[in-house]
Amino acid sequence: MNKIIRFYDLCKKGKFLFIWYRIINELNWLIFRKQLLSPLPMLVTIEPTNLCNLRCPLCPTISNKMQRQRRMMSFEEFKGIIDEIRCFTIKIVLYNYGEPFLNPDILKMIAYATSSNIEVSINTNGLFFESKAFVAELIKTGLAKIVFSIDGSDQETYAKYRVGGNLDKAIKGLKLVCETKKELKTKRPEVELQLLLLKHNMHQRDDMRRLAKESGADIYCEKSINLLIFDSFSEPRSQEMLKQFLPSDLSFTRFDLKDGRLDYKGDVLNKCFWIDNSTVILSDGTVVPCSYDSFSKHIMGNVFKTPLKDIWQGKLYRDMRSRIKKNRKDVPVCDICPYARDKKMFGIVRCRL
């Protein structure tokens, strides 16, 4: 019955290419025991801008290694992507590196994607929600989920990581979204308050959960840090940064000590859900396999020059998938990725309020 309901829902949303793929793929699995590569990714991360108003020390946005142009994706560029993926893609994450609400077309982007029956989620530092009229417009776009990243319950603690941020302003933005949503009597967007667990804010976990509940958020989330501003954990500076920001109790992290050096828990396995199901499109149209490719070392193509379908099914992407399935540890971007490892680690823990 659930499959019939799901099929009907996909038909209503115009996902005919997705439906056709699922039918053919199931038949292929029954007959040949092989999965077919989808014509397009089911999940697409789109970066509206790689500019940010804050200077968080573990974020690649502020790193000098990010050689690509600082820019905003235009609405027309975004529209072209959505027009190509609308028959197949189920969800987009409208965030990668940078603060998406710096893009003046962000509301138009969300509205256009949702009108194409694509579920949209977005992350923000929460410093752009001062007007009830703006927040009401945001809610009316049909946005499915918004994540507020607020990493401390007092200004001093918060600003140690959210450098240049204002805690009162971020909390005010969170509350304004929750209040306006309630006034408009709508369940969307789902509002999540996310706390990045850091050495200096671990004692404020209860305060942050209380803040989430009192603000009217739907979800409280605790997330362990990654280290995406370095290519390898063997870099001396990377170890210094980890010791500075990692909680002392490593059970709350993705890390373990290995031969006296901090590294992700577990060994890399030769599999990856994301390489077969999702992709990342940067603000300049560059396509990379995942958000862990912080500095665009594995460029698959550019959607402003080549259709995404051709990139997704092209030789560079196929070679990358093959490398991952044969020896994923040999792929630099995979070696610094915490996913698909043989040991369970603390990553992201969400609780509904």
Stockholm file with secondary structure:
# STOCKHOLM 1.0

chainA/1-353         MNKIIRFYDLCKKGKFLFIWYRIINELNWLIFRKQLLSPLPMLVTIEPTNLCNLRCPLCPTISNKMQRQRRMMSFEEFKGIIDEIRCFTIKIVLYNYGEPFLNPDILKMIAYATSSNIEVSINTNGLFFESKAFVAELIKTGLAKIVFSIDGSDQETYAKYRVGGNLDKAIKGLKLVCETKKELKTKRPEVELQLLLLKHNMHQRDDMRRLAKESGADIYCEKSINLLIFDSFSEPRSQEMLKQFLPSDLSFTRFDLKDGRLDYKGDVLNKCFWIDNSTVILSDGTVVPCSYDSFSKHIMGNVFKTPLKDIWQGKLYRDMRSRIKKNRKDVPVCDICPYARDKKMFGIVRCRL
#=GR chainA/1-353 SS CHHHHHHHHHHHTTCHHHHHHHHHHHHHHHHHSCCCCCSSCSEEEECSBSCCSCCCTTCGGGCTTCCSCCCBCCHHHHHHHHHHHTTTCCEEECCSSSCGGGSTTHHHHHHHHHHTTCEEEEEECSCSCCCHHHHHHHHHTTCCEEEEECCCSSHHHHHHHSTTCCHHHHHHHHHHHHHHHHHTTCCCSEEEEEEEECTTTGGGHHHHHHHHHHHTCSEEEEEECCCCSSSCTTSHHHHHHHHHHSCSSGGGSSEEEETTEEEESSCBCSCCHHHHHEEEECTTSEEESCTTCTTCSSCCEETTTSCHHHHHTSHHHHHHHHHHHHHGGGSHHHHTCCSSBSSCCCCEEEEEC
#=GC SS_cons         CHHHHHHHHHHHTTCHHHHHHHHHHHHHHHHHSCCCCCSSCSEEEECSBSCCSCCCTTCGGGCTTCCSCCCBCCHHHHHHHHHHHTTTCCEEECCSSSCGGGSTTHHHHHHHHHHTTCEEEEEECSCSCCCHHHHHHHHHTTCCEEEEECCCSSHHHHHHHSTTCCHHHHHHHHHHHHHHHHHTTCCCSEEEEEEEECTTTGGGHHHHHHHHHHHTCSEEEEEECCCCSSSCTTSHHHHHHHHHHSCSSGGGSSEEEETTEEEESSCBCSCCHHHHHEEEECTTSEEESCTTCTTCSSCCEETTTSCHHHHHTSHHHHHHHHHHHHHGGGSHHHHTCCSSBSSCCCCEEEEEC
//
